[in-house]
Amino acid sequence: MEVITAKAIMLGIALGSAAIGLGWVGANYMKALGRNPEAGKAAGQVIIIAAMIEVTALLAFLLGAFLLTE
């Protein structure tokens, strides 16, 4: 396997994992709202968690972009 292919696979796994993480956080938040409507007060915390996941994905993307250039 070529080096650039391995780097592309690494980047795909990192960004795919971030997308799965965001979906998981959103789905569990919606389940919590369904069970307890007052859980809407935690929306700020959920947004902060989602932002942290997005920052991780952005860092992975930037790292991958720098690594993919040769």
C-alpha beads as a LAMMPS data file, in Angstrom:
LAMMPS data file: protein, C-alpha beads

70 atoms
69 bonds

1 atom types
1 bond types

-500.0 500.0 xlo xhi
-500.0 500.0 ylo yhi
-500.0 500.0 zlo zhi

Masses

1 110.0

Atoms # bond

1 1 1 0.000 0.000 0.000
2 1 1 1.305 3.416 -0.878
3 1 1 1.904 6.006 1.774
4 1 1 -0.658 8.425 0.375
5 1 1 -3.321 5.701 0.407
6 1 1 -2.608 4.945 4.050
7 1 1 -2.856 8.655 4.899
8 1 1 -6.158 8.942 3.045
9 1 1 -7.559 5.932 4.931
10 1 1 -6.429 7.488 8.229
11 1 1 -8.174 10.741 7.351
12 1 1 -11.345 8.930 6.321
13 1 1 -11.470 6.985 9.571
14 1 1 -10.924 10.138 11.632
15 1 1 -13.644 12.141 9.888
16 1 1 -16.029 9.183 9.807
17 1 1 -15.573 8.654 13.527
18 1 1 -16.347 12.312 14.194
19 1 1 -19.535 12.056 12.150
20 1 1 -20.603 8.932 14.039
21 1 1 -19.842 10.680 17.335
22 1 1 -21.979 13.679 16.418
23 1 1 -24.833 11.417 15.390
24 1 1 -24.560 9.492 18.646
25 1 1 -24.617 12.655 20.752
26 1 1 -27.605 14.031 18.845
27 1 1 -29.566 10.798 19.013
28 1 1 -29.030 10.383 22.732
29 1 1 -29.984 14.002 23.370
30 1 1 -33.224 13.518 21.439
31 1 1 -33.962 10.365 23.454
32 1 1 -33.372 12.304 26.668
33 1 1 -35.745 15.043 25.491
34 1 1 -38.382 12.438 24.710
35 1 1 -38.142 10.948 28.187
36 1 1 -37.753 14.214 30.069
37 1 1 -38.772 17.450 28.318
38 1 1 -36.955 19.504 30.947
39 1 1 -33.683 18.092 29.640
40 1 1 -33.821 20.937 27.127
41 1 1 -31.980 23.017 29.708
42 1 1 -28.845 21.009 28.899
43 1 1 -28.808 22.214 25.287
44 1 1 -25.802 24.434 25.959
45 1 1 -23.777 21.503 27.219
46 1 1 -24.735 19.417 24.202
47 1 1 -23.645 22.206 21.864
48 1 1 -20.298 22.449 23.653
49 1 1 -19.794 18.679 23.361
50 1 1 -20.693 18.777 19.662
51 1 1 -18.248 21.655 19.157
52 1 1 -15.499 19.647 20.840
53 1 1 -16.170 16.747 18.479
54 1 1 -16.108 19.123 15.499
55 1 1 -12.785 20.631 16.620
56 1 1 -11.314 17.147 16.790
57 1 1 -12.557 16.465 13.256
58 1 1 -11.168 19.785 12.039
59 1 1 -7.771 19.052 13.557
60 1 1 -7.773 15.603 11.960
61 1 1 -8.655 17.175 8.615
62 1 1 -5.908 19.785 8.855
63 1 1 -3.356 17.208 9.951
64 1 1 -4.403 14.953 7.094
65 1 1 -4.240 17.823 4.620
66 1 1 -0.678 18.598 5.679
67 1 1 0.308 14.941 5.620
68 1 1 -1.196 14.281 2.198
69 1 1 0.957 16.930 0.561
70 1 1 4.328 15.627 -0.455

Bonds

1 1 1 2
2 1 2 3
3 1 3 4
4 1 4 5
5 1 5 6
6 1 6 7
7 1 7 8
8 1 8 9
9 1 9 10
10 1 10 11
11 1 11 12
12 1 12 13
13 1 13 14
14 1 14 15
15 1 15 16
16 1 16 17
17 1 17 18
18 1 18 19
19 1 19 20
20 1 20 21
21 1 21 22
22 1 22 23
23 1 23 24
24 1 24 25
25 1 25 26
26 1 26 27
27 1 27 28
28 1 28 29
29 1 29 30
30 1 30 31
31 1 31 32
32 1 32 33
33 1 33 34
34 1 34 35
35 1 35 36
36 1 36 37
37 1 37 38
38 1 38 39
39 1 39 40
40 1 40 41
41 1 41 42
42 1 42 43
43 1 43 44
44 1 44 45
45 1 45 46
46 1 46 47
47 1 47 48
48 1 48 49
49 1 49 50
50 1 50 51
51 1 51 52
52 1 52 53
53 1 53 54
54 1 54 55
55 1 55 56
56 1 56 57
57 1 57 58
58 1 58 59
59 1 59 60
60 1 60 61
61 1 61 62
62 1 62 63
63 1 63 64
64 1 64 65
65 1 65 66
66 1 66 67
67 1 67 68
68 1 68 69
69 1 69 70
